[in-house]
Amino acid sequence: MPLSKIVPVEILPEKTAIAAYELVAKALREQTAELNITLSNVTDDGNLVGSFEISIRKIDEKDLDCARGDQQTIIVPPLPTR
């Protein structure tokens, strides 16, 4: 099983979180039920931490309870409105 890291959206810089939400929402709304994102050669403070692949699936509300028990699923709360 590949390693996974869950990063709470609350620790992301605000502009990064907003951009991520907008990218995911637009892709799921317009194109597909699943979005795969590949991040190559990610660095943290100049140190290479590796490459990552993120898969995001659109699910129905009825499937949400099942997803909550899945260790690989991240339930992201909506951004507060301004």
Sequence and secondary structure as in RCSB ss.txt:
>XXXX:A:sequence
MPLSKIVPVEILPEKTAIAAYELVAKALREQTAELNITLSNVTDDGNLVGSFEISIRKIDEKDLDCARGDQQTII
VPPLPTR
>XXXX:A:secstr
        GGGS HHHHHHHHHHHHHHHHHT SEEEEEEEEEEETTEEEEEEEEEEE   HHHHHHHHT TT   
       
